[in-house]
Amino acid sequence: MGSSIGRLILQKPGLRLCGAVGRRKERAGSDLGAILGLEEDLGIRLSADLEEVLAAAKPEVAIQATCSRVSEAHEELRSCIEHRVNVISLAEEMSYPWHAEASLAQSIHELAARRGVTVLGTGVNPGFVLDYLVIALTGVCLSVRSIRATRINDLSPYGPSVLRSQGVGLTPEEFERGVEEGTVAGHFGFGESVGMIARALGWKIDRIEETRRPIVSRAMRQTPAVVVQPGRTAGCEQRAVAYCGAEPVITLVHPQQVHPHLEGVATGDRIEISGIPDICFESRPEIPGGLATTAIAVNMIPHVLAAEPGLVTMADLPAPAAMMGDVRDLMATRFAGRAKGALR
Ligand SMILES: NC(=O)c1ccc[n+]([C@@H]2O[C@H](COP(=O)([O-])OP(=O)(O)OC[C@H]3O[C@@H](n4cnc5c(N)ncnc54)[C@H](OP(=O)(O)O)[C@@H]3O)[C@@H](O)[C@H]2O)c1
């Protein structure tokens, strides 16, 4: 994600890439051009020291693409905030950090507000498909009884660490044990998506039931990272149901597996809103995760520069849009010169 975001920033008029941090010490000092797979040097050295980069490069915005949890993200966030740098984080839990870590979220919010910068968590999911898009679609409803959103995607492009966390290749018994022991973690983000939707619609959620079950393959499925024999697990079907009292109001379904087409499963995103009016919205195949996350991380830069200081979610900011013009013109027109810092 970090590399593809870096390459996209280089293509956007008005943005200047001014520094990069990676933790592997052996890569520190390499030119960022080589790290991003470009033919030319960029004159920017990859550093293993975040504090040093923040002090020397003085960025307006930092993009964090290193981790999934608030507890892993918050120290880097604090460093950026202390240097008065706005942050866009891809950590799944940062999309609605009050769900997993309410007190850390509050302290990040207070620090960001004091330092006059904005912190946003975003991504494709959580951050867009199963929450932001759902919220936007309810904007044309007189009332909403319940929401069901499904994202079916293909895990085949992913490497061993993602496949392990989804239990791919395990026997169904090993999968169930992995769920109990926490090694089959599945998708992070249902609680965050539910929290974002519920806050936007004004629903009070009393409980969320989350389940993970193995998708047992009937066919042999193979990727560069794994071979799944028939009878073994091709992926994880994860589901969350959020209740207002006894009423199930939000159902999120996210089956992820390698080569779903081998058993006739088409990938896609589907949002069904039961209300006045009923709404059904579908994208086939699914909105591609890597490209969409890269795009939204960069497209939200002007939004974050123009936002009130503090910790915000996608639902708090103006609608995201592809950034096709010069970001400085966008700040002057769409955001009416409201930018914090040098782009003002
Ligand atoms: N919300 C969403 O929709 C969404 C979408 C995509 C990704 N994500 C999340 O965003 C994160 C990045 O995704 P990814 O696919 O790029 O993951 P990845 O392939 O695991 O890459 C993470 C990179 O961050 C580096 N890193 C880890 N800790 C660091 C630190 N403290 N300082 C500097 N660099 C550090 C790692 O270094 P090494 O190479 O040395 O290990 C690695 O290069 C993941 O946690 C992922 O779950 C969220």
The ligand as a Tripos MOL2 file, in Angstrom:
@<TRIPOS>MOLECULE
LIG
   48    52     1     0     0
SMALL
NO_CHARGES

@<TRIPOS>ATOM
      1 N1         -8.9020   -0.2590    5.6490 N.am      1 LIG1
      2 C1         -8.6150   -0.8970    4.5440 C.2       1 LIG1
      3 O1         -9.4610   -1.0740    3.6740 O.2       1 LIG1
      4 C2         -7.2140   -1.4120    4.2760 C.ar      1 LIG1
      5 C3         -6.8540   -1.7360    2.9700 C.ar      1 LIG1
      6 C4         -5.5520   -2.1770    2.7270 C.ar      1 LIG1
      7 C5         -4.6600   -2.3120    3.7930 C.ar      1 LIG1
      8 N2         -5.0710   -2.0160    5.0550 N.ar      1 LIG1
      9 C6         -4.1400   -2.1610    6.1650 C.3       1 LIG1
     10 O2         -3.0710   -1.2590    5.9440 O.3       1 LIG1
     11 C7         -1.8420   -1.8450    6.4000 C.3       1 LIG1
     12 C8         -0.8640   -1.8240    5.2310 C.3       1 LIG1
     13 O3         -1.3180   -2.6980    4.2170 O.3       1 LIG1
     14 P1         -0.2730   -3.4890    3.2960 P.3       1 LIG1
     15 O4         -1.0610   -4.3900    2.4280 O.co2     1 LIG1
     16 O5          0.6520   -2.5260    2.6720 O.co2     1 LIG1
     17 O6          0.4860   -4.3420    4.4110 O.3       1 LIG1
     18 P2          1.9170   -5.0480    4.3170 P.3       1 LIG1
     19 O7          2.1290   -5.5870    2.9470 O.co2     1 LIG1
     20 O8          2.0060   -5.9390    5.4980 O.co2     1 LIG1
     21 O9          2.9380   -3.8270    4.4700 O.3       1 LIG1
     22 C9          3.0970   -3.1250    5.6520 C.3       1 LIG1
     23 C10         4.4060   -2.4030    5.5380 C.3       1 LIG1
     24 O10         4.5590   -1.5550    6.6680 O.3       1 LIG1
     25 C11         5.8940   -1.6900    7.1300 C.3       1 LIG1
     26 N3          5.8990   -1.3440    8.5430 N.ar      1 LIG1
     27 C12         5.3260   -2.0040    9.5430 C.ar      1 LIG1
     28 N4          5.5200   -1.3490   10.7050 N.ar      1 LIG1
     29 C13         6.2210   -0.2520   10.4120 C.ar      1 LIG1
     30 C14         6.7280    0.8200   11.1700 C.ar      1 LIG1
     31 N5          6.5210    0.8740   12.4770 N.pl3     1 LIG1
     32 N6          7.4010    1.8020   10.5340 N.ar      1 LIG1
     33 C15         7.5940    1.7610    9.2140 C.ar      1 LIG1
     34 N7          7.1620    0.7580    8.4250 N.ar      1 LIG1
     35 C16         6.4750   -0.2380    9.0220 C.ar      1 LIG1
     36 C17         6.2410   -3.1410    6.8580 C.3       1 LIG1
     37 O11         7.6280   -3.2770    6.8610 O.3       1 LIG1
     38 P3          8.3880   -4.6710    6.5630 P.3       1 LIG1
     39 O12         8.3200   -4.8180    5.0860 O.co2     1 LIG1
     40 O13         9.7360   -4.4230    7.0660 O.co2     1 LIG1
     41 O14         7.6340   -5.7280    7.3220 O.co2     1 LIG1
     42 C18         5.6060   -3.3310    5.4960 C.3       1 LIG1
     43 O15         6.4660   -2.9070    4.4690 O.3       1 LIG1
     44 C19        -2.1880   -3.2720    6.8560 C.3       1 LIG1
     45 O16        -2.2770   -3.3130    8.2730 O.3       1 LIG1
     46 C20        -3.5150   -3.5470    6.2140 C.3       1 LIG1
     47 O17        -4.2940   -4.4570    6.9730 O.3       1 LIG1
     48 C21        -6.3120   -1.5490    5.3110 C.ar      1 LIG1
@<TRIPOS>BOND
     1     1     2 1
     2     2     3 2
     3     2     4 1
     4     4     5 ar
     5     4    48 ar
     6     5     6 ar
     7     6     7 ar
     8     7     8 ar
     9     8     9 1
    10     8    48 ar
    11     9    10 1
    12     9    46 1
    13    10    11 1
    14    11    12 1
    15    11    44 1
    16    12    13 1
    17    13    14 1
    18    14    15 2
    19    14    16 1
    20    14    17 1
    21    17    18 1
    22    18    19 2
    23    18    20 1
    24    18    21 1
    25    21    22 1
    26    22    23 1
    27    23    24 1
    28    23    42 1
    29    24    25 1
    30    25    26 1
    31    25    36 1
    32    26    27 ar
    33    26    35 ar
    34    27    28 ar
    35    28    29 ar
    36    29    30 ar
    37    29    35 ar
    38    30    31 1
    39    30    32 ar
    40    32    33 ar
    41    33    34 ar
    42    34    35 ar
    43    36    37 1
    44    36    42 1
    45    37    38 1
    46    38    39 2
    47    38    40 1
    48    38    41 1
    49    42    43 1
    50    44    45 1
    51    44    46 1
    52    46    47 1
@<TRIPOS>SUBSTRUCTURE
     1 LIG1         1 GROUP 0 **** ****
